[in-house]
Amino acid sequence: MSFPLINTDIPYLTTEQMVEVDRLMIEQYRIELIQMMENAGRCLALVAKERFLEHNLAGKQVVVLAGTGGNGGGAMVAARRLSSWGATVQVYITSIERVTEVPQHQYNILQNMKVSVQNWPEEEDTLPEGIDLILDGIIGYSLSGNPRGSARAMIEWANQSEAAVLSLDTPSGIDLTEGKGYRPTVRAEATLTLALPKQGLKESSLRPYIGELYLGDISVPPTLYAEPSLGLNVSPELFAQQDIVRIY
């Protein structure tokens, strides 16, 4: 499977607009966060499988780096999918104790599946070797300021690894409102952004961090974008052929 390249203009969202999309999805359209998270994680797993793992997941080693919010929850969904498809998956979370309610549901599923999930270790020499792919679900579109603590350590480790990195929504460390990278920022081979691309991803100086840019369908109805609070025109044909398209 290859992901088709978009050949028409589509809107890029500000952070405030993405917050409004989330609000409308939940409050007006009754599409819950857990549904959006499931769609995001499924798309991430598909890009991982098709673009990086060559369809054959048996024996492949995948490390998933997850934050405590929605971005981490989507990465945990991808971890579940990839594990079910035959990959060996290890999940590291910035702080298991601080995982929020909906991502906690994904964490519980992984525990029931006996997938390895643990806090980021103090001694990084305990991390696995021979990794085929790293999934970056550390920080989403709400970043403000330089990453700190375990998030910072995860980003630095990912950048030092020889494995390819696939980021969810944005490489962790990028401010999508200002269109700039904080220190440190994940340097990804590819990024799967969600719903619509964010304004910060248009910044040409960030291309070395973003890599190839894909867009995943999390089931936002085109009519939602046309709501008065957004006023955007999005064609229903955007995801008519596949749930994932390539922007660049």
C-alpha positions, 0 to 999 in steps of 0.5 A, a space after each residue: 500500500 502506498 499513501 497518495 500525495 495530496 494534489 489540492 490545497 487544504 487548510 492548516 489549523 492554528 492550535 486554537 482551531 485544533 482545540 475548537 475541533 476537539 471541542 466540537 467533536 465531543 460537545 456537538 458531534 458526540 464523537 468522543 476522545 476515545 474514538 479519535 484516539 483509536 483512529 489516530 493510533 490505527 493510522 500511526 500503526 499503518 504508517 509504521 507497518 507500511 512505510 518502515 516495517 516492510 509489512 512483515 512485523 515478525 521479529 521487528 523491535 518497536 519502542 513506543 515513547 508516550 506522554 501522559 495525555 492524548 498524544 501518548 494515548 494514540 501512541 499506545 493504541 499503535 503499540 497495541 496494534 503493532 503487537 497484535 500484528 506480530 511486532 515485539 513492542 516496548 512502551 515507555 511512558 514519561 510518568 505512568 502515575 500521571 496518565 490521564 483518564 482516556 490514555 489510562 484506558 489504553 494503558 490498561 489494555 496493554 497491561 492485559 495484553 502483557 505488552 511491556 509498559 514501564 516508566 522511562 528508566 533512570 539508567 538508559 543502558 537498560 533500554 533494548 538494542 537492535 530497534 527497528 522503529 521508534 514511535 514518538 508520542 511524547 508531546 502533542 500540539 499543546 507544547 509550551 517551552 522546552 521539554 523537561 524531565 523524562 520527556 527531554 530524556 526520551 527526545 535526546 535518546 531518540 535522536 541518538 538512536 540509529 533507529 528511524 523515528 515516526 512522530 504522532 501529530 508533531 515531532 515532540 519539541 515543536 511549537 505548532 503555534 509559533 512554528 519553531 523547535 524548542 530544545 530538544 526536538 525529535 528529529 523524525 524520518 516521518 510525521 503523521 499529523 491528524 485531522 488537518 495539518 497544523 500551521 507550524 508544520 508549514 515552516 520550512 526550517 522545521 522540515 529536517 525535524 518533520 521528515 515526510 509528512 502524512 495526514 491521518 483521518 480521525 473521523 472529523 466530519 467535513 461539516 464540522 470544519 464549516 461550523 461558524 466558529 471555524 469557517 473552513 472548507 474541507 472537501 469530503 474527498 480528502 480521505 475518500 480513497 484512504 484513511 492516510 494521505 501524504 502532504 509532502 
